[in-house]
Amino acid sequence: MTTGDPGRKAGGANLRLAGICLMFAGGMVGAAYASVPLYEMFCKVTGYGGTTQRVESAAVTPIDRTVTVRFDANVRSGLPWSFTPKQRSVTLRVGEVAEIAYVVENLSDEETVGTSTFNVTPMSTGSYFSKITCFCFTEQRLKPGERLEMPVVFYVDPAIADDHELDSVKEITLSYSFFPVKEPSRPVAAAPVPAANQDSL
């Protein structure tokens, strides 16, 4: 009885395993994008997209190395917004604090709510990219035609100079993507006045 080529069977099994892994990874990323809180947790756990650092202030001294930071903006389907950076890039010294702004506008005739995620590339620079002020993972509610400027204050940590694998990095891209919020958070409604007290009003 012929059992077939063992090498071919092993190759087929490996291909199936690779396919399953790819499907699982794709599902995780898709689920992460579908749920912004899950995406935030996913980034922190895996470092996906370059997990930036959040700091209260800059307590570093700039060094004689420059880097160009480019800014990208995207709006996902279902959110009728215009979203752009006010400037496309800035060149600064490593350790120097910079402030830029993104502009968002509701192009519809209805109030809409969106929230954003971010992506830093090269991904390996994420741990050195420190944001002091950022609008990511925060719901933004815009009235019809409303336009809003949202600042981002950041710096690139001078510690990047000690990571010699990143010596060739001259540019970093900070990209934001806005997603529609289907069920936005709303303030808790005021408690109803007890019936016994209504007579005295």
Secondary structure, 3 states (H helix, E strand, C coil): CCCCCHHHHHHHHHHHHHHHHHHHHHHHHHHHHHCHHHHHHHHHHHCCCCCCEECCCCCCCCCCCEEEEEEEEEECCCCCEEEEECCCEEEEECCCCEEEEEEEEECCCCCEEEEEEEEEECHHHHHHEEEEECCCCCCEEECCCCEEEEEEEEEECHHHHHCHHHCCCCEEEEEEEEEECCCCCCCCCCCCCCHHHHCCC
